[in-house]
Amino acid sequence: MSVVVLDFGSQYTRLIARRLRELAAFSLVMPGTSSLEGILGANPEAIILSGGPRSVFESSSPRPDRRLFDLDVPILGICYGMHLLVQQAGGAVRPVPHRSYGRSVLSTQTGFLFDGIPERSEVWMSHGDAVTELAASWRVIASSTENPIVAIASPDNRRVGVQFHPEVVHTPHGQRLLANFLDHAGVARTWSPEHALDRAIADVREATAGSRTLLAVSGGVDSSALALLLVRAGIDHAAVFVDHGLLRHGERVEVERSLTGLGVSLHVVDARDRFFLALSGITDPEAKRKAIGREFIDVFREKARTMGTFRFLAQGTLYPDVIESAGSTSASAANIKSHHNVGGLPEELGFELLEPFRLLFKDEVREIAGLLGLPDSIRLRHPFPGPGLAIRVLGEASPEMVAILRRADDVFIRCLREWALYDDVWQALATLTPLRSVGVAGDDRRYGLVLGLRAVTSVDGMTADWAKLPHDFLDDVAQKITRQVPEIGRVVYDITSKPPATIEWE
Ligand code: XMP
């Protein structure tokens, strides 16, 4: 049983699914235009229609299968999803003169959807169209100062719609509203990390049926948790950890010690020289990523050949990647950066893929990792890109520049931990530029490198805000870095959000 979230291209669709999981309801995201048969295959107890960038009165805007509306399954429409409900029932939706974006105050008039929510509360809006007329017997259950029709219900309450976004944190009572909808729909609230872990163990046992499995471990939470899952499930496995020389300070030792200690059959390949050779003379960011990706596949393939035959390759693919590759109804995103993982390996090596986390979100994997005994130092670690420090040295990633960056990065991360700020940010990183700037040290003129620090808050890395770290903290970091890493003469803090910037500088 599940709650199916139909995606009409909203940037918040995944967030809806995550919020439902936080409420212990198993949720799946499917393209908004999925066939009824596909949707029914997921056994929906309730359906949510997401928002989206289009207008329902455009002839080419995405529509759900018409038969969906005849199902006796409760439906909640959010923003564009609400407009679909209204239009289908015979009401009207029109453009508003100015796009309504940001906070708004809601007055709830009546209703089950608002149980436990104050009569006046803040909500987050982002829409260019609004409902101007309801079908017969439908009723308004909330309005705002700017808009008289902000939440609606059908006569039998089996169809409800909200113009605002209950899934975002800027709607403080949004989670309560979603919980009310689930209760009203009678959705089973049984989803938990323990449940997900049991299911993943059962799945890998059944899928592998005693065959050998290979996996690549990067030191991040996903691949480490995956290795531990194979141990817990009793799968005959070998884990390969490629040290490409682009890791953070102490990372290799920590991963080796933790995973081996927990029973993982870990094979470390020291390929540092090869990677630096492959990177020499390359300055273009995409070319660097590609060179690393290629080298990784070669190293991994060579190592795998020495270890006998494997039927499966296990990968820590997460649900957001699955949703992405299933495609949404929005125009597909431009390839902003070619993210490097071990994609491409299965076809090359003739493996079958094993992806036990393919229906899980990152925080669910973090919880599972805890149940499997992964130490918090790895479990709660900030995300770290596959190409490692190479994309944090702007221009050519020479061994010397990477070594300078590694020391500076270590100071930054240690300071975050000392100030107990590490867990307050989603990701923190240092980037070494090839720029030099003038400074003084004692009586000497210095001409040192410029280092950029970046810390962001985010939910899933798709959008991010720069973290408002205390000035005293930044001061402490800058002093320590310039003292302990004399090659660096100047430290700057990145105050750009994503968008327009990305999190990494390359
Ligand atoms: P951007 O820079 O695209 O990063 O805003 C979003 C998140 O993805 C990480 N990142 C990568 N992860 N391989 C990875 O495994 C990559 O090539 C890669 N590039 C960026 C980045 O650190 C951030 O968490």
Boltz pocket constraint, residues with backbone or C-beta under 6 A from the ligand:
constraints:
  - pocket:
      binder: B
      contacts: [[A, 289], [A, 337], [A, 338], [A, 339], [A, 340], [A, 341], [A, 383], [A, 384], [A, 385], [A, 386], [A, 387], [A, 427], [A, 461], [A, 462], [A, 498], [A, 501], [A, 502], [A, 503], [A, 504], [A, 505], [A, 506]]
      max_distance: 6.0
